[in-house]
């Protein structure tokens, strides 16, 4: 085991669970629901860590003794606009069309919370998409149903394999959790 304290992932994201499992973490999942709206005047780079902190606070009641809550939230940003999870096919299509042939930023905010301390941080990655035709966008949305993903795409799916030409930062961050940050931050909770 990489850490000695019980870790609770306050997220229903299967990708975050997968990344933690693949990195060798032992944890339980206890998702919490919060209102994910944020102040309109908040700088876009602050949104993901702010939401992660709100999720951790909502899960605080799960801390009975030595447990550590891990909460996270990811946002896709292009030209100062946040692209969250699409509501439907049309919104997903428009998001991917906007990202096509351009660079965007993925920020994943993380909050680790215990009885003794709280640590909030962010992973930041730059992602470059090749141009996508309307037929490719339609194929991807119909095949992968990316309605639970910020920016309407998953880096681990067809679009990531065939249409992402470059990433600066970590792949895991683009997938939803900068595992390296979590790993090093948990050492401070021992």
TIPAVO-207506 format. One record per residue: z, y, x of N, C-alpha, C in turn. Coordinates in nm, 3 decimals, decimal comma, always signed. Last residue first. Example, Ala and Ser with C-alpha at 12.3 -4.5 7.8 and 13.67 -1.06 7.14 Angstrom:
BEGIN
[r [+0,708 -0,225 +1,285] [+0,714 -0,106 +1,367] [+0,787 +0,003 +1,290]]
[r [+0,780 -0,569 +1,319] [+0,780 -0,450 +1,230] [+0,780 -0,330 +1,320]]
***
This chain:
BEGIN
[r [+0,608 +1,184 +0,081] [+0,689 +1,066 +0,120] [+0,827 +1,102 +0,148]]
[r [+0,441 +1,391 +0,034] [+0,533 +1,355 -0,075] [+0,625 +1,240 -0,038]]
[r [+0,260 +1,414 +0,234] [+0,363 +1,517 +0,227] [+0,466 +1,490 +0,119]]
[r [+0,081 +1,215 +0,176] [+0,171 +1,195 +0,291] [+0,285 +1,295 +0,290]]
[r [-0,078 +1,324 -0,023] [+0,029 +1,231 -0,062] [+0,127 +1,204 +0,052]]
[r [-0,267 +1,465 +0,125] [-0,163 +1,539 +0,053] [-0,047 +1,447 +0,012]]
[r [-0,437 +1,264 +0,220] [-0,358 +1,343 +0,315] [-0,244 +1,417 +0,245]]
[r [-0,541 +1,162 -0,027] [-0,480 +1,075 +0,074] [-0,388 +1,154 +0,167]]
[r [-0,655 +1,389 -0,146] [-0,544 +1,319 -0,211] [-0,468 +1,236 -0,109]]
[r [-0,863 +1,440 +0,037] [-0,758 +1,540 +0,014] [-0,634 +1,477 -0,049]]
[r [-1,014 +1,206 +0,010] [-0,955 +1,239 +0,140] [-0,845 +1,344 +0,125]]
[r [-1,108 +1,216 -0,253] [-1,005 +1,118 -0,218] [-0,938 +1,152 -0,085]]
[r [-1,192 +1,427 -0,469] [-1,196 +1,429 -0,322] [-1,081 +1,344 -0,266]]
[r [-1,349 +1,311 -0,750] [-1,217 +1,315 -0,686] [-1,231 +1,316 -0,534]]
[r [-1,611 +1,309 -0,854] [-1,499 +1,347 -0,940] [-1,362 +1,351 -0,877]]
[r [-1,846 +1,299 -0,716] [-1,824 +1,193 -0,813] [-1,701 +1,221 -0,900]]
[r [-1,807 +1,503 -0,540] [-1,912 +1,521 -0,640] [-1,896 +1,416 -0,750]]
[r [-1,606 +1,381 -0,385] [-1,577 +1,503 -0,460] [-1,679 +1,524 -0,571]]
[r [-1,750 +1,171 -0,270] [-1,641 +1,140 -0,363] [-1,604 +1,263 -0,445]]
[r [-1,918 +1,310 -0,096] [-1,977 +1,240 -0,210] [-1,869 +1,213 -0,315]]
[r [-1,801 +1,620 +0,036] [-1,793 +1,476 +0,021] [-1,860 +1,427 -0,107]]
[r [-2,023 +1,853 +0,197] [-1,895 +1,820 +0,137] [-1,896 +1,670 +0,113]]
[r [-2,343 +1,886 +0,097] [-2,250 +1,935 +0,197] [-2,112 +1,927 +0,134]]
[r [-2,618 +1,686 +0,028] [-2,481 +1,719 -0,012] [-2,408 +1,771 +0,110]]
[r [-2,955 +1,654 -0,084] [-2,860 +1,694 +0,020] [-2,724 +1,722 -0,044]]
[r [-3,109 +1,566 -0,291] [-3,170 +1,562 -0,158] [-3,069 +1,594 -0,047]]
[r [-3,106 +1,380 -0,574] [-3,020 +1,466 -0,492] [-3,069 +1,452 -0,348]]
[r [-3,278 +1,196 -0,694] [-3,310 +1,337 -0,703] [-3,213 +1,431 -0,632]]
[r [-3,203 +0,924 -0,678] [-3,345 +0,961 -0,666] [-3,372 +1,111 -0,655]]
[r [-2,925 +0,901 -0,695] [-3,000 +0,814 -0,604] [-3,141 +0,863 -0,577]]
[r [-2,858 +1,086 -0,890] [-2,803 +1,098 -0,755] [-2,881 +1,017 -0,653]]
[r [-2,997 +0,985 -1,108] [-3,025 +1,121 -1,063] [-2,973 +1,143 -0,920]]
[r [-2,882 +0,726 -1,143] [-3,022 +0,744 -1,105] [-3,049 +0,882 -1,046]]
[r [-2,538 +0,774 -1,023] [-2,641 +0,721 -1,113] [-2,781 +0,754 -1,061]]
[r [-2,351 +0,906 -0,880] [-2,362 +0,762 -0,855] [-2,470 +0,697 -0,940]]
[r [-2,343 +1,160 -0,980] [-2,404 +1,142 -0,849] [-2,429 +0,994 -0,819]]
[r [-2,421 +1,229 -1,308] [-2,332 +1,152 -1,221] [-2,404 +1,123 -1,091]]
[r [-2,447 +1,522 -1,518] [-2,502 +1,419 -1,428] [-2,391 +1,350 -1,351]]
[r [-2,367 +1,748 -1,662] [-2,454 +1,649 -1,727] [-2,517 +1,550 -1,629]]
[r [-2,172 +1,916 -1,569] [-2,309 +1,939 -1,524] [-2,410 +1,840 -1,578]]
[r [-1,934 +1,659 -1,600] [-1,959 +1,801 -1,574] [-2,100 +1,817 -1,519]]
[r [-1,978 +1,397 -1,832] [-1,982 +1,442 -1,692] [-2,011 +1,591 -1,683]]
[r [-2,020 +1,268 -2,065] [-1,880 +1,283 -2,022] [-1,870 +1,335 -1,878]]
[r [-2,289 +1,238 -2,104] [-2,220 +1,335 -2,188] [-2,073 +1,354 -2,152]]
[r [-2,513 +1,098 -1,990] [-2,416 +1,170 -1,906] [-2,330 +1,273 -1,982]]
[r [-2,680 +0,849 -2,037] [-2,588 +0,911 -2,133] [-2,478 +0,992 -2,063]]
[r [-2,870 +0,705 -1,895] [-2,734 +0,713 -1,840] [-2,632 +0,781 -1,932]]
[r [-3,113 +0,701 -2,042] [-3,067 +0,581 -1,971] [-2,919 +0,588 -1,937]]
[r [-3,142 +0,958 -2,147] [-3,146 +0,842 -2,237] [-3,089 +0,716 -2,170]]
[r [-3,125 +1,112 -1,911] [-3,028 +1,132 -2,019] [-3,025 +1,010 -2,112]]
[r [-3,346 +1,012 -1,759] [-3,208 +1,005 -1,709] [-3,107 +1,016 -1,823]]
[r [-3,567 +1,067 -1,927] [-3,537 +0,930 -1,883] [-3,391 +0,919 -1,842]]
[r [-3,551 +1,350 -1,937] [-3,538 +1,271 -2,059] [-3,500 +1,127 -2,025]]
[r [-3,602 +1,407 -1,667] [-3,475 +1,450 -1,728] [-3,450 +1,366 -1,854]]
[r [-3,859 +1,302 -1,642] [-3,750 +1,247 -1,562] [-3,614 +1,283 -1,622]]
[r [-3,998 +1,468 -1,820] [-3,995 +1,323 -1,844] [-3,882 +1,257 -1,766]]
[r [-3,972 +1,716 -1,696] [-3,910 +1,696 -1,827] [-3,898 +1,547 -1,858]]
[r [-3,902 +1,660 -1,345] [-3,993 +1,685 -1,456] [-3,916 +1,666 -1,587]]
[r [-3,707 +1,819 -1,101] [-3,716 +1,711 -1,199] [-3,814 +1,751 -1,309]]
[r [-3,684 +1,890 -0,756] [-3,739 +1,924 -0,887] [-3,742 +1,799 -0,975]]
[r [-3,367 +1,793 -0,613] [-3,512 +1,806 -0,607] [-3,559 +1,851 -0,746]]
[r [-3,057 +1,960 -0,570] [-3,143 +1,875 -0,653] [-3,289 +1,900 -0,615]]
[r [-2,780 +1,975 -0,363] [-2,919 +2,018 -0,380] [-2,995 +1,915 -0,462]]
[r [-2,446 +2,087 -0,357] [-2,540 +1,980 -0,394] [-2,678 +2,040 -0,417]]
[r [-2,143 +2,131 -0,191] [-2,270 +2,193 -0,227] [-2,370 +2,079 -0,248]]
[r [-1,801 +2,097 -0,281] [-1,924 +2,039 -0,227] [-2,043 +2,119 -0,276]]
[r [-1,455 +2,108 -0,243] [-1,576 +2,186 -0,272] [-1,695 +2,118 -0,204]]
[r [-1,140 +2,042 -0,379] [-1,250 +1,993 -0,298] [-1,375 +2,069 -0,340]]
[r [-0,829 +2,214 -0,390] [-0,965 +2,192 -0,441] [-1,054 +2,131 -0,334]]
[r [-0,484 +2,193 -0,501] [-0,589 +2,213 -0,401] [-0,724 +2,187 -0,465]]
[r [-0,137 +2,207 -0,533] [-0,266 +2,228 -0,600] [-0,369 +2,259 -0,492]]
[r [+0,164 +2,041 -0,558] [+0,060 +2,084 -0,465] [-0,072 +2,091 -0,540]]
[r [+0,508 +2,051 -0,607] [+0,377 +2,057 -0,669] [+0,279 +2,105 -0,563]]
[r [+0,823 +1,867 -0,590] [+0,719 +1,961 -0,546] [+0,591 +1,950 -0,627]]
[r [+1,019 +1,702 -0,705] [+1,053 +1,792 -0,595] [+0,948 +1,897 -0,564]]
[r [+0,907 +1,545 -0,900] [+1,028 +1,621 -0,933] [+1,054 +1,729 -0,830]]
[r [+0,553 +1,612 -0,849] [+0,670 +1,523 -0,852] [+0,790 +1,606 -0,896]]
[r [+0,205 +1,634 -0,856] [+0,331 +1,686 -0,909] [+0,438 +1,578 -0,907]]
[r [-0,102 +1,752 -0,755] [-0,004 +1,646 -0,734] [+0,132 +1,704 -0,771]]
[r [-0,410 +1,842 -0,873] [-0,268 +1,878 -0,874] [-0,188 +1,751 -0,855]]
[r [-0,732 +1,957 -0,789] [-0,636 +1,847 -0,789] [-0,496 +1,908 -0,797]]
[r [-1,066 +2,035 -0,878] [-0,928 +2,078 -0,859] [-0,837 +1,957 -0,871]]
[r [-1,373 +2,025 -0,747] [-1,276 +1,940 -0,813] [-1,138 +1,990 -0,776]]
[r [-1,678 +2,181 -0,775] [-1,539 +2,200 -0,735] [-1,453 +2,105 -0,816]]
[r [-2,002 +2,196 -0,668] [-1,908 +2,113 -0,744] [-1,769 +2,139 -0,687]]
[r [-2,276 +2,417 -0,686] [-2,145 +2,386 -0,628] [-2,067 +2,297 -0,723]]
[r [-2,632 +2,381 -0,622] [-2,516 +2,421 -0,703] [-2,389 +2,375 -0,633]]
[r [-2,978 +2,452 -0,570] [-2,848 +2,415 -0,513] [-2,740 +2,461 -0,611]]
[r [-3,274 +2,322 -0,737] [-3,184 +2,426 -0,687] [-3,055 +2,365 -0,630]]
[r [-3,429 +2,149 -0,884] [-3,491 +2,222 -0,774] [-3,403 +2,327 -0,710]]
[r [-3,229 +2,170 -1,174] [-3,348 +2,114 -1,110] [-3,405 +2,207 -1,003]]
[r [-3,038 +2,302 -1,321] [-3,001 +2,256 -1,187] [-3,122 +2,208 -1,106]]
[r [-3,176 +2,344 -1,562] [-3,126 +2,460 -1,486] [-3,092 +2,421 -1,342]]
[r [-3,217 +2,081 -1,643] [-3,333 +2,165 -1,616] [-3,291 +2,285 -1,532]]
[r [-2,953 +2,011 -1,692] [-3,024 +1,947 -1,581] [-3,149 +2,028 -1,545]]
[r [-2,899 +2,179 -1,915] [-2,820 +2,186 -1,792] [-2,897 +2,130 -1,674]]
[r [-3,088 +2,091 -2,104] [-3,094 +2,229 -2,054] [-3,016 +2,244 -1,924]]
[r [-2,999 +1,828 -2,146] [-3,135 +1,854 -2,098] [-3,143 +1,993 -2,036]]
[r [-2,744 +1,874 -2,252] [-2,759 +1,801 -2,125] [-2,896 +1,829 -2,064]]
[r [-2,817 +2,000 -2,492] [-2,739 +2,074 -2,392] [-2,748 +2,006 -2,255]]
[r [-2,955 +1,790 -2,618] [-3,022 +1,916 -2,589] [-2,948 +1,996 -2,483]]
[r [-2,757 +1,586 -2,642] [-2,878 +1,566 -2,563] [-2,940 +1,699 -2,522]]
[r [-2,432 +1,751 -2,631] [-2,534 +1,665 -2,691] [-2,654 +1,656 -2,597]]
[r [-2,244 +1,885 -2,482] [-2,206 +1,843 -2,617] [-2,304 +1,742 -2,675]]
[r [-2,172 +1,826 -2,135] [-2,263 +1,867 -2,243] [-2,219 +1,809 -2,377]]
[r [-1,901 +1,951 -1,950] [-1,961 +1,834 -2,014] [-2,051 +1,881 -2,128]]
[r [-1,994 +2,259 -1,787] [-1,899 +2,152 -1,817] [-1,971 +2,033 -1,876]]
[r [-2,091 +2,481 -1,569] [-2,155 +2,382 -1,655] [-2,057 +2,266 -1,671]]
[r [-2,030 +2,820 -1,518] [-1,974 +2,685 -1,516] [-2,049 +2,599 -1,616]]
[r [-2,203 +3,057 -1,323] [-2,183 +2,995 -1,454] [-2,130 +2,854 -1,436]]
[r [-2,271 +3,158 -1,075] [-2,152 +3,212 -1,141] [-2,126 +3,157 -1,280]]
[r [-2,492 +2,998 -0,999] [-2,510 +3,140 -1,028] [-2,393 +3,198 -1,109]]
[r [-2,327 +2,713 -1,102] [-2,452 +2,765 -1,048] [-2,466 +2,910 -1,094]]
[r [-2,094 +2,455 -1,083] [-2,116 +2,600 -1,089] [-2,252 +2,633 -1,028]]
[r [-1,907 +2,213 -1,241] [-2,033 +2,238 -1,173] [-2,063 +2,386 -1,193]]
[r [-1,574 +2,089 -1,201] [-1,670 +2,180 -1,264] [-1,794 +2,190 -1,176]]
[r [-1,309 +1,859 -1,266] [-1,429 +1,897 -1,191] [-1,515 +1,993 -1,272]]
[r [-0,967 +1,794 -1,223] [-1,072 +1,844 -1,310] [-1,188 +1,890 -1,223]]
[r [-0,669 +1,589 -1,215] [-0,789 +1,648 -1,155] [-0,883 +1,701 -1,264]]
[r [-0,345 +1,476 -1,120] [-0,437 +1,526 -1,223] [-0,554 +1,594 -1,153]]
[r [-0,097 +1,261 -1,052] [-0,223 +1,309 -0,996] [-0,312 +1,348 -1,112]]
[r [+0,252 +1,254 -1,018] [+0,139 +1,270 -1,109] [+0,019 +1,321 -1,029]]
[r [+0,472 +1,026 -0,886] [+0,389 +1,142 -0,854] [+0,272 +1,141 -0,953]]
[r [+0,808 +0,909 -0,928] [+0,666 +0,910 -0,962] [+0,600 +1,041 -0,917]]
[r [+1,077 +0,877 -0,898] [+0,999 +0,908 -0,778] [+0,849 +0,915 -0,803]]
[r [+1,154 +0,933 -1,204] [+1,232 +0,927 -1,081] [+1,145 +0,972 -0,963]]
[r [+0,990 +1,005 -1,414] [+1,126 +0,961 -1,444] [+1,214 +0,963 -1,319]]
[r [+0,729 +1,170 -1,532] [+0,806 +1,161 -1,408] [+0,950 +1,128 -1,443]]
[r [+0,618 +1,215 -1,774] [+0,605 +1,080 -1,721] [+0,683 +1,060 -1,591]]
[r [+0,631 +1,486 -1,827] [+0,730 +1,400 -1,892] [+0,725 +1,255 -1,843]]
[r [+0,401 +1,591 -1,710] [+0,528 +1,599 -1,638] [+0,636 +1,507 -1,696]]
[r [+0,156 +1,617 -1,822] [+0,201 +1,480 -1,793] [+0,339 +1,476 -1,727]]
[r [+0,116 +1,887 -1,833] [+0,121 +1,814 -1,961] [+0,170 +1,671 -1,943]]
[r [+0,097 +1,940 -1,561] [+0,213 +1,991 -1,637] [+0,227 +1,917 -1,770]]
[r [-0,153 +1,825 -1,510] [-0,033 +1,770 -1,447] [+0,092 +1,814 -1,522]]
[r [-0,316 +1,998 -1,662] [-0,310 +1,855 -1,694] [-0,185 +1,791 -1,636]]
[r [-0,275 +2,239 -1,524] [-0,236 +2,228 -1,666] [-0,224 +2,082 -1,708]]
[r [-0,388 +2,171 -1,278] [-0,245 +2,204 -1,285] [-0,194 +2,194 -1,430]]
[r [-0,653 +2,142 -1,355] [-0,580 +2,027 -1,300] [-0,430 +2,050 -1,308]]
[r [-0,712 +2,406 -1,431] [-0,711 +2,300 -1,532] [-0,637 +2,176 -1,483]]
[r [-0,693 +2,526 -1,177] [-0,608 +2,574 -1,287] [-0,598 +2,467 -1,396]]
[r [-0,895 +2,399 -1,030] [-0,754 +2,378 -0,993] [-0,658 +2,422 -1,104]]
[r [-1,122 +2,491 -1,195] [-1,089 +2,349 -1,178] [-0,945 +2,328 -1,132]]
[r [-1,113 +2,784 -1,177] [-1,103 +2,711 -1,304] [-1,058 +2,566 -1,284]]
[r [-1,164 +2,927 -0,950] [-1,023 +2,898 -0,982] [-1,007 +2,807 -1,103]]
[r [-1,431 +2,982 -0,935] [-1,377 +2,890 -0,834] [-1,231 +2,854 -0,860]]
[r [-1,468 +3,174 -1,137] [-1,514 +3,036 -1,159] [-1,456 +2,938 -1,058]]
[r [-1,196 +3,385 -1,224] [-1,303 +3,353 -1,129] [-1,339 +3,205 -1,138]]
[r [-1,141 +3,458 -1,566] [-1,095 +3,383 -1,449] [-1,213 +3,359 -1,354]]
[r [-1,213 +3,574 -1,802] [-1,220 +3,658 -1,683] [-1,173 +3,587 -1,556]]
[r [-1,166 +3,380 -1,994] [-1,304 +3,419 -1,967] [-1,317 +3,501 -1,839]]
[r [-0,931 +3,122 -1,934] [-0,957 +3,265 -1,956] [-1,097 +3,304 -1,912]]
[r [-1,040 +2,808 -2,075] [-0,979 +2,886 -1,967] [-1,010 +3,033 -1,992]]
[r [-1,004 +2,492 -2,239] [-1,058 +2,627 -2,232] [-0,979 +2,704 -2,126]]
[r [-0,904 +2,241 -2,277] [-0,967 +2,269 -2,148] [-1,036 +2,405 -2,145]]
[r [-0,606 +2,136 -2,399] [-0,715 +2,228 -2,432] [-0,775 +2,270 -2,299]]
[r [-0,546 +1,795 -2,308] [-0,512 +1,937 -2,310] [-0,633 +2,015 -2,360]]
[r [-0,415 +1,473 -2,302] [-0,515 +1,562 -2,360] [-0,463 +1,704 -2,357]]
[r [-0,372 +1,237 -2,042] [-0,316 +1,340 -2,130] [-0,431 +1,425 -2,182]]
[r [-0,342 +0,895 -1,936] [-0,419 +1,018 -1,960] [-0,346 +1,110 -2,057]]
[r [-0,228 +0,715 -1,711] [-0,165 +0,770 -1,831] [-0,236 +0,901 -1,860]]
[r [-0,257 +0,444 -1,500] [-0,331 +0,550 -1,569] [-0,256 +0,587 -1,696]]
[r [-0,108 +0,373 -1,182] [-0,123 +0,346 -1,324] [-0,198 +0,465 -1,385]]
[r [-0,193 +0,245 -0,856] [-0,159 +0,352 -0,950] [-0,166 +0,298 -1,092]]
[r [-0,267 +0,211 -0,518] [-0,208 +0,145 -0,634] [-0,159 +0,256 -0,726]]
[r [-0,564 +0,259 -0,325] [-0,445 +0,313 -0,390] [-0,398 +0,220 -0,502]]
[r [-0,802 +0,188 -0,201] [-0,683 +0,107 -0,176] [-0,555 +0,161 -0,239]]
[r [-1,039 +0,302 -0,260] [-0,971 +0,355 -0,142] [-0,837 +0,283 -0,116]]
[r [-1,102 +0,180 -0,498] [-1,184 +0,147 -0,381] [-1,120 +0,196 -0,252]]
[r [-0,912 +0,308 -0,665] [-0,905 +0,164 -0,640] [-0,980 +0,126 -0,513]]
[r [-1,012 +0,575 -0,657] [-0,877 +0,544 -0,607] [-0,863 +0,395 -0,575]]
[r [-1,268 +0,536 -0,774] [-1,255 +0,590 -0,638] [-1,117 +0,558 -0,579]]
[r [-1,197 +0,438 -1,031] [-1,277 +0,358 -0,939] [-1,261 +0,406 -0,795]]
[r [-1,060 +0,658 -1,139] [-0,991 +0,530 -1,120] [-1,065 +0,444 -1,019]]
[r [-1,272 +0,839 -1,146] [-1,154 +0,868 -1,064] [-1,075 +0,741 -1,037]]
[r [-1,442 +0,706 -1,328] [-1,486 +0,731 -1,190] [-1,368 +0,763 -1,099]]
[r [-1,313 +0,706 -1,571] [-1,330 +0,578 -1,502] [-1,374 +0,596 -1,357]]
[r [-1,078 +0,939 -1,668] [-1,207 +0,924 -1,600] [-1,217 +0,789 -1,530]]
[r [-0,846 +1,008 -1,783] [-0,914 +0,894 -1,842] [-1,050 +0,868 -1,776]]
[r [-0,557 +1,093 -1,598] [-0,699 +1,114 -1,624] [-0,756 +0,989 -1,688]]
[r [-0,328 +1,097 -1,417] [-0,330 +1,159 -1,550] [-0,474 +1,196 -1,585]]
[r [-0,209 +0,838 -1,242] [-0,332 +0,915 -1,258] [-0,337 +0,966 -1,401]]
[r [+0,079 +0,808 -1,068] [+0,028 +0,806 -1,205] [-0,095 +0,896 -1,210]]
[r [+0,233 +0,615 -0,823] [+0,132 +0,718 -0,850] [+0,081 +0,699 -0,992]]
[r [+0,546 +0,556 -0,673] [+0,454 +0,525 -0,784] [+0,362 +0,644 -0,813]]
[r [+0,543 +0,567 -0,312] [+0,593 +0,615 -0,441] [+0,495 +0,581 -0,552]]
[r [+0,430 +0,495 -0,074] [+0,541 +0,416 -0,123] [+0,594 +0,460 -0,258]]
[r [+0,086 +0,437 +0,008] [+0,199 +0,527 -0,015] [+0,307 +0,446 -0,084]]
[r [-0,079 +0,223 +0,054] [-0,096 +0,342 +0,136] [+0,018 +0,443 +0,119]]
[r [+0,000 -0,118 +0,085] [+0,000 +0,000 +0,000] [+0,000 +0,124 +0,089]]
***
